[in-house]
Amino acid sequence: MPNKPYRKLGSALLAIVMGAAVVLSGCTGEAAGTDGKAASKDPSKSPAGTTASKKEKVDGGEIITFNLTEHQGWIKLYTTTLVSSEIQELVFNGLYRLTDLQDIVPDLAEDMPKSSSDFKELTVKLRKDIKFSDGHLLTADDVVFSYNIPISKDYVGSRKSTFEKLQKVDKIDETTVKFTFSEPYIGYYGMLTHQIMPQHVLKDVPVKELEKSPFFKQQPIGSGPYKLTEWKQGQYLSFTRNETYFKGKPSVEKVTIKVIPNSNVAMAQLQTGEINAGSVDGENLAVVKDYAKKSGKIKLHEGIATTSYTYIGWNNIHPLFKDKLVRQALTTAIDRQGIIDNVIEGQGVIIHSQTPPPFWNYTDKVPKFNYNEAKAKQMLVEAGWKPGSDGVLVKDGMQFAFELLVSQGNKAREKIATVVQRN
């Protein structure tokens, strides 16, 4: 039962709940927002406690936050989790980035890509003021190098399909590259957001060995706003700001991301001041809200719509789920509104696709499978599943039984899994 960012569209999904985050920050430490995912402490106080104008930009401080799962590594082509992608964005940039509303905007690129008349070529112009955190200039050579990895025959990572229409990428000059596709390809939206890596660091590492390289495991060098200072696997990652970042020095000096597999433990650390920013799930909302009110040490910001959703991905390779009618029946059998009301304290809404209403590509004209137990049972009958002697559905001698995998330590998802099982 994974969590997906709206920024990165995946395959069609069925049982989907869109969440609305409750963002908090501890007032005992400095915290400032990045992409709306962390809230700041009282802006009327400087880190030293002196009075400052509410409009004055406070420089310094540290965000201490947490993730429930471990970071996988530093090359996005070889990682698969949202946690890893968001951490990588502290260190790296792409030619373009996607906004919260799915619009593509320049990042390392100077402007939007220019398309050829047959839509098989895209030309991208780079900014001239970009350096990697080690001081080396970022040029067209680094772009060509980075995009030659996923189209290499030796690349076997999970993101290969994103680049399958890309035939080649050429350097036109030091700040210009040209992408050539086998056919007109709208998928460039996702492709052009991938991280640009330093050729001078990785040029001698064979593609087949990149996933085992020190760069992937411990020594990333990027052009992003932060630099990795330490990664203790299973414990924390710490970052310091990139003073020469091409978009300007970040306001927050340090970022620490703890690995805390249990959300209850994370909320306890918030109360003790060991972390100072993070999101609260429905499981802990009432307790944290009460603590914030009584202690005055936490600022709680409710009703912030997130760009993520929680879903169940039916394994279409599994014999039970190959039938589309069965997948639709299972979605119809799940009381998603009940999950929102009773598990996550109303902090979410049901959506019927992987696109939320604010996005430019949202449409309500999609199939809907609202909760209806009787209809779900009838759909399974139509799919050939009949109750056996023990009441369990049977078809061709096979019982309808399966395991639902859920991330350990996420109490809300564990409860959701129990509700789904009961449904």
C-alpha positions in Angstrom: 0.0 0.0 0.0 2.3 2.7 -1.2 2.2 6.5 -1.3 2.7 8.3 -4.6 3.6 11.9 -5.4 1.3 13.6 -7.9 4.4 15.0 -9.5 5.3 11.6 -10.9 2.4 10.0 -12.7 2.3 6.2 -12.7 0.0 3.5 -14.2 -3.7 3.5 -13.7 -4.7 2.8 -10.1 -7.9 1.8 -8.4 -8.5 2.3 -4.7 -7.2 5.8 -4.2 -7.4 8.2 -1.3 -6.0 11.7 -1.6 -4.7 13.1 1.7 -4.7 16.5 3.2 -1.6 16.9 5.4 -1.4 18.3 8.8 2.0 20.0 9.0 3.6 20.8 12.3 6.7 22.5 13.6 8.3 22.5 17.0 8.8 26.0 18.4 12.0 25.0 20.1 14.0 24.9 16.9 14.2 26.8 13.7 12.2 25.4 10.8 11.5 26.8 7.4 9.4 25.5 4.5 10.6 23.8 1.4 7.9 23.1 -1.3 5.2 23.5 1.3 6.2 20.4 3.2 7.6 22.0 6.4 6.3 24.9 8.4 8.4 27.5 10.1 8.4 28.6 13.7 7.3 32.1 14.8 8.8 34.5 12.2 8.7 37.3 14.8 11.7 35.8 16.6 15.2 35.4 15.2 17.3 32.3 16.1 18.9 34.3 18.9 15.5 35.3 20.3 15.7 39.0 19.2 12.7 40.7 17.7 12.6 40.8 13.9 10.2 42.2 11.4 7.7 39.6 10.2 8.8 40.3 6.6 12.5 40.0 7.5 14.1 36.9 6.0 15.7 34.9 8.8 19.0 33.2 7.9 20.3 30.0 9.4 18.8 27.4 11.6 18.1 23.7 11.1 15.2 21.6 10.0 15.0 18.3 11.8 12.4 16.1 10.3 11.8 12.4 9.7 10.9 9.6 7.2 9.4 6.3 8.1 11.6 4.5 5.5 15.2 4.4 4.6 16.7 6.3 1.7 17.8 4.0 -1.1 20.7 6.0 -2.8 21.7 9.0 -4.8 21.1 8.0 -8.5 17.4 8.4 -9.3 17.7 5.9 -12.2 18.2 3.1 -9.6 15.8 4.1 -6.8 12.0 3.7 -6.7 10.6 5.3 -3.6 9.1 8.8 -3.0 11.3 9.2 0.0 14.5 8.7 -2.1 13.2 11.1 -4.8 12.5 13.9 -2.4 15.9 13.5 -0.7 17.7 13.5 -4.0 16.0 16.8 -4.9 18.0 18.4 -2.0 21.2 17.6 -3.8 20.4 17.5 -7.5 18.5 19.4 -10.2 16.9 18.4 -13.5 16.7 20.4 -16.7 13.1 21.0 -15.7 10.9 20.4 -12.7 7.2 19.8 -12.2 5.2 22.2 -10.0 2.6 21.0 -7.6 0.0 21.5 -10.3 2.0 19.3 -12.8 3.2 22.2 -14.9 6.7 21.8 -16.3 9.0 24.8 -15.7 12.8 25.4 -16.3 15.2 24.4 -13.6 18.7 24.0 -15.0 17.3 25.0 -18.4 17.2 28.6 -19.4 13.8 28.4 -21.1 11.2 25.8 -22.3 12.4 23.2 -24.8 12.1 24.0 -28.5 10.5 21.3 -30.7 11.2 20.5 -34.3 8.4 20.6 -36.8 7.9 16.9 -36.7 8.0 16.8 -32.9 10.8 14.2 -32.9 13.5 16.6 -31.6 13.8 18.9 -28.6 16.5 21.5 -28.1 17.3 22.7 -24.6 19.4 25.7 -23.7 21.2 25.6 -20.3 21.7 28.4 -17.9 25.3 29.7 -17.9 25.7 30.2 -14.1 25.5 26.7 -12.8 28.2 24.9 -10.8 28.3 21.6 -9.0 28.8 21.7 -5.3 32.5 20.9 -5.8 33.0 24.0 -8.0 33.0 22.4 -11.4 30.8 24.0 -14.1 27.7 22.1 -15.2 27.7 22.0 -19.0 26.0 20.2 -21.9 28.6 17.4 -21.5 27.0 16.6 -18.1 23.5 16.5 -19.6 24.7 14.2 -22.5 26.4 11.9 -20.0 23.4 11.7 -17.7 21.0 10.8 -20.4 23.3 8.3 -22.1 23.0 6.1 -18.9 19.3 5.1 -19.2 19.6 4.5 -23.0 22.7 2.3 -22.5 22.2 -1.4 -23.1 23.9 -1.9 -19.7 21.3 0.0 -17.8 18.8 -2.4 -16.2 17.1 0.0 -13.7 13.4 0.3 -13.1 13.0 3.6 -15.0 14.1 2.4 -18.4 10.6 2.7 -19.9 10.7 6.5 -19.3 13.5 6.7 -21.9 12.5 4.1 -24.4 11.6 6.6 -27.1 14.8 8.5 -26.7 17.3 7.6 -29.5 20.1 9.9 -28.7 21.1 13.2 -27.0 23.7 15.4 -28.7 25.8 18.4 -27.5 25.3 21.4 -29.8 27.6 23.7 -27.8 28.6 24.1 -24.2 25.1 25.2 -23.1 22.8 23.5 -25.7 21.7 19.9 -26.1 19.3 18.2 -28.6 17.2 15.2 -27.8 16.1 12.9 -30.7 13.1 10.6 -30.3 12.0 7.6 -32.4 8.5 9.2 -32.6 6.7 12.3 -31.2 6.8 11.7 -27.5 4.7 13.5 -24.8 6.6 11.5 -22.1 9.4 14.0 -22.3 7.6 15.8 -19.4 8.8 13.1 -17.0 12.1 12.4 -18.8 13.4 16.0 -18.7 13.0 16.2 -14.9 15.6 13.6 -14.2 18.8 14.5 -12.3 21.9 15.8 -14.0 25.0 14.2 -12.7 28.7 15.2 -12.9 30.5 13.6 -15.8 33.9 14.5 -14.3 33.1 12.3 -11.3 31.4 9.3 -12.9 32.9 9.1 -16.4 35.1 6.2 -15.6 32.4 4.2 -13.8 30.8 1.6 -16.1 27.0 1.9 -16.3 26.6 -1.6 -14.9 28.6 -0.6 -11.8 26.9 2.7 -11.0 24.5 1.2 -8.5 27.5 -0.1 -6.5 29.6 3.1 -6.8 30.6 5.3 -3.9 28.7 8.1 -5.6 25.4 6.1 -5.4 26.0 4.9 -1.8 27.7 7.8 0.0 29.3 10.5 -2.0 26.8 12.4 -4.2 27.9 15.6 -5.9 25.1 17.7 -7.4 24.0 21.2 -8.3 21.2 21.4 -5.8 20.6 23.6 -2.8 22.2 21.2 -0.2 25.2 19.0 0.1 25.3 15.7 2.0 27.5 15.9 5.1 26.7 12.5 6.6 24.5 9.5 6.0 24.2 6.9 8.8 22.0 4.3 7.3 19.0 3.4 9.4 19.6 6.5 11.6 19.7 9.8 9.8 21.0 12.0 6.9 22.4 15.4 7.4 22.9 18.2 4.9 24.4 21.7 4.8 23.4 24.4 2.4 25.2 24.9 -0.9 26.6 28.4 -0.5 27.1 28.8 -4.3 23.6 27.4 -5.3 22.7 29.1 -8.6 19.2 30.1 -7.4 20.7 31.8 -4.3 21.9 30.5 -1.0 19.1 28.7 0.9 17.7 30.4 4.0 18.0 27.3 6.2 21.6 26.3 7.0 21.1 22.7 7.8 18.7 19.9 7.2 18.6 16.6 9.1 16.3 13.8 8.1 15.9 11.0 10.7 14.8 7.5 9.9 12.0 6.7 12.3 10.0 3.6 11.2 7.3 4.1 13.8 5.1 7.3 13.5 4.2 7.1 17.2 7.9 7.4 18.0 8.3 10.3 15.6 5.4 12.2 17.3 7.0 11.5 20.7 10.3 13.0 19.4 8.4 16.1 18.2 7.1 16.6 21.8 10.6 16.3 23.2 12.1 18.7 20.6 14.2 16.0 18.9 12.5 16.8 15.6 11.0 20.2 14.7 9.0 19.7 11.5 6.9 17.0 9.9 3.5 15.7 8.9 1.0 14.2 11.3 -1.1 11.2 10.2 -4.6 10.7 11.3 -3.5 8.1 13.9 -1.7 10.8 15.9 -3.7 13.9 15.0 -5.9 14.1 18.2 -3.0 13.5 20.5 -0.7 16.0 18.8 -3.5 18.6 18.5 -4.1 18.3 22.3 -0.4 18.6 23.0 -0.1 21.6 20.8 -2.9 23.3 22.6 -1.7 22.6 26.1 2.0 23.0 25.7 2.3 25.9 23.2 5.4 24.3 21.9 4.0 23.1 18.6 2.4 25.0 15.7 -0.1 22.9 13.9 -1.2 23.8 10.4 -4.3 21.9 9.3 -6.1 21.5 5.9 -3.0 21.7 3.7 -3.7 19.8 0.6 -0.8 17.5 -0.3 0.4 16.4 -3.7 0.3 12.7 -2.7 -2.1 9.9 -2.5 -2.3 6.5 -0.8 -3.5 3.7 -3.0 -3.7 -0.1 -3.3 -1.9 -1.4 -6.4 -3.4 -4.7 -7.5 -0.6 -6.9 -8.9 -1.8 -7.5 -12.5 0.6 -10.4 -12.9 -1.1 -12.4 -10.0 -3.8 -14.8 -11.4 -6.4 -13.3 -9.1 -6.0 -9.8 -10.5 -5.6 -10.3 -14.2 -9.3 -9.9 -14.7 -10.3 -6.2 -14.9 -13.8 -7.0 -13.5 -12.2 -8.5 -10.4 -10.0 -5.4 -9.8 -13.1 -3.2 -10.2 -15.1 -5.4 -7.8 -12.4 -5.1 -5.1 -12.4 -1.4 -5.4 -16.2 -1.4 -5.2 -15.9 -3.5 -2.0 -13.7 -1.0 -0.1 -15.3 1.6 2.0 -12.9 4.4 1.2 -15.0 7.2 2.8 -15.1 5.1 6.0 -11.3 4.9 5.9 -11.1 8.7 5.6 -13.6 9.3 8.4 -12.4 6.7 10.9 -8.7 6.1 10.2 -7.3 9.4 9.1 -9.6 11.7 11.0 -11.3 13.1 7.9 -7.9 14.4 6.5 -8.5 13.4 2.9 -11.0 13.1 0.0 -11.8 10.3 -2.4 -10.5 10.6 -5.9 -11.3 8.4 -8.8 -8.1 8.7 -10.7 -4.4 9.6 -10.0 -5.1 13.3 -10.9 -6.5 15.7 -8.3 -9.0 18.5 -9.2 -6.5 21.4 -9.1 -4.3 19.9 -11.9 -4.6 21.1 -15.5 -5.1 17.6 -16.7 -7.9 16.7 -14.2 -11.2 15.4 -15.5 -14.2 13.9 -13.7 -15.2 11.9 -16.7 -13.6 8.7 -15.6 -15.2 5.4 -14.4 -16.2 5.5 -10.7 -16.4 2.5 -8.4 -18.2 3.7 -5.3 -18.5 1.5 -2.3 -21.4 -1.0 -2.8 -21.0 -4.4 -1.1 -23.8 -6.0 -2.9 -22.7 -4.8 -6.3 -19.1 -6.0 -5.6 -20.3 -9.5 -4.7 -22.4 -9.6 -8.0 -19.3 -8.4 -10.0 -17.3 -11.3 -8.6 -20.0 -13.7 -9.4 -20.0 -12.4 -13.0 -16.2 -12.9 -13.0 -16.8 -16.6 -12.2 -16.1 -16.6 -8.5 -18.6 -18.6 -6.4 -18.7 -19.3 -2.6 -17.2 -22.7 -1.7 -18.2 -25.0 1.1 -16.3 -22.8 3.6 -17.7 -19.5 2.3 -14.5 -18.5 0.5 -14.9 -17.7 -3.1 -13.6 -20.4 -5.5 -12.9 -20.5 -9.3 -11.4 -23.4 -11.2 -10.3 -25.0 -7.9 -8.5 -21.9 -6.6 -9.6 -20.0 -3.6 -9.8 -16.2 -3.7 -7.2 -15.3 -1.0 -4.2 -13.0 -1.1 -1.8 -11.0 1.0 -2.0 -7.3 1.2 1.5 -5.8 1.8 1.8 -2.6 3.8 4.8 -0.6 5.0 5.8 -1.6 8.5 5.5 1.1 11.2 2.9 3.2 9.4 0.1 2.8 11.8 -2.5 4.5 9.5 -1.7 2.1 6.7 -1.8 -0.8 9.0 -5.3 0.2 10.1 -6.3 0.8 6.5 -5.2 -2.7 5.6 -7.3 -4.1 8.5 -10.3 -2.2 7.2 -9.7 -3.5 3.7 -9.4 -7.1 5.0 -12.7 -6.7 6.9 -14.5 -5.2 3.8 
